[in-house]
Amino acid sequence: MKITKVLDCKLIDLPKIGERRGYITPVSGNVHIPFKIARVYYLYDIPGGATRAAHAHKKLQQLIVSVMGSFDVELDDGKEKKTIRLDRAYFGLYVPNLIWRDLKNFSSGGICLVLASLSYNEGDYELYLKVVFKGKGGVSTGRLLAAVNRPH
């Protein structure tokens, strides 16, 4: 299995089609993003300044978009960390598998859209612990276990 790094995460400039009446941003799997879309979900009504989604996946890839408001995405591969601010609906952050991510500092009214390469699989979180972190370095074992055992 290829180990991914924070450097593998990248901002993707999504299509922005519009005029004075407004804009539309279409996103097609394997066209605008590097995977087929199997699941779409969004986070909303998050209190300003709150943190969400502290976890990683063994196989799943994601595109994270701020469709309203703003928030930070903190990325961690166990050795390197990086924080990306998302605040435009026409930019998405590609997050490959094996990258820990925290969504932080939501603005009031912020909405986070996530396009995922796989359907939900609770076991994908647990396997990640065994494959990458093995209880040392990077994100603490306690933090990983808390995220895995938390309902999503």
N, C-alpha and C positions, 0 to 999 in steps of 0.2 A: 504494500500500500504506500502510495506516495504521500509523504508528510508535507502539508502545505504550511506556508508562512504568511505572516502579516503582509509581506510584500506582494503576495498573490491576490490580495484584496484590491479592488480598483473601482474608481468612480466611472460610471458609464453615462455618457451623454445620450439621453433618450430623445426620440423624435419630438419636436414641438411644432405642431401645425396650428396656425391660428390667424386671426384677424381682429379687428376692433371689437367683435362680439364675444371673443374668448378663444380659448385654446383647447386642444385635445392632444394627449400623448398616448399613442398606441404602443403596446409592448407585445412582441411575439417571441415565443420560445424558440431557441436555436436560430433566431434572426437578430434581434436586438440584444439578447442575453445569451450566455454560453450553455444553456440547458433548456430542456423541455419543461414546461410549467405543469406540475401535477397538483399543486395546491396554492390557493390564494387566501390570505387572511389579513386582517387589519386590527390595530390596537387604537383605541380611542377613549375619550373621557378619562384620560390619565391626568391626575393632579399635576399642576405645574411643578417642575423640579424633580418629579418622581423618577425612579429607575425601574426598568422592566427587562425581562427576557435574558437573564444571566444564564447562558448555557452555550453548548456547542454540539455539533453533530458528527458522527462517524462518517456518514455518506452524504447527507443532504447538503445541497448548495442553495444559496438564497440571493435574492436581489431585494434590498431594503430601500424604500422610498418614503420621503416625507411629503405626503400629499397635501398637508396643511400644517402650518406652524413649523416648528423646528425641534431637533433633538440631536444629541451626540451619540455616536456609535463608538464604543471603546472596544478595540480588537486586541486579542492576546493569543499568541501561538505557543506560549510556555517559555519563550526566551525574549521576545520583543513585543512591545505594546505600541499602539497608535490610536489616536482619537480623530474621528472624522465628523464634522458638523454637517448634518443634512437639513436644508432649508428651502429647497426648490423641488417642485413636482416633476421636473424634467431631468433630474439627475438621480441615478440609483447607485447604491453601493453593492457591488458584487462581493459576496462572502462565500468562499469555497468551504468544503468540509474541513473539519479538524481545527477550526478557528473559534476560540471562545469570544463571545460578544455580549456586551452590556449595552442597553439602550438607556441613556441618562439625560438629565436636564431637559425634559420635555417642556416646551412652552405651553401656556394655557391654550387649550383647544387643539393641540397638536394631534395629528393622525399619522400613524405609521402603517404603510402598506408593505406586505411581504409576499413575494412570489417565491415558491419553493419547488425544488426539483423532485421531491418525493412526497407521498402522502404521510400524514402523521404516524410516527412509530416511536412509542415511548422507549423501546429498547435501544434506539439509536443514541440516546443520551448516555445510557449506562455503559454501552460498549466503548464509547469515547473515553470514559475514565480509564478503562483497562488498556486501551491502545496507546494513548498519548501521554497522559500525565503520570500514571502509575504511582501517584502519591508523592511526587517530588517536583520541585521547580515550578515556575510559572504560577498559575492560579492555585490557591491553597486547596488541599484535599477537602477540608471542611466546607469551603465555599462550593466546590464541585458537588459534593454529596448533598448539600442543602438544595442546590438547584435541581439535581436529578430526582430527589424525593418530593419536591414541591409539585402540586398539581399545575398543569399548564393549560 
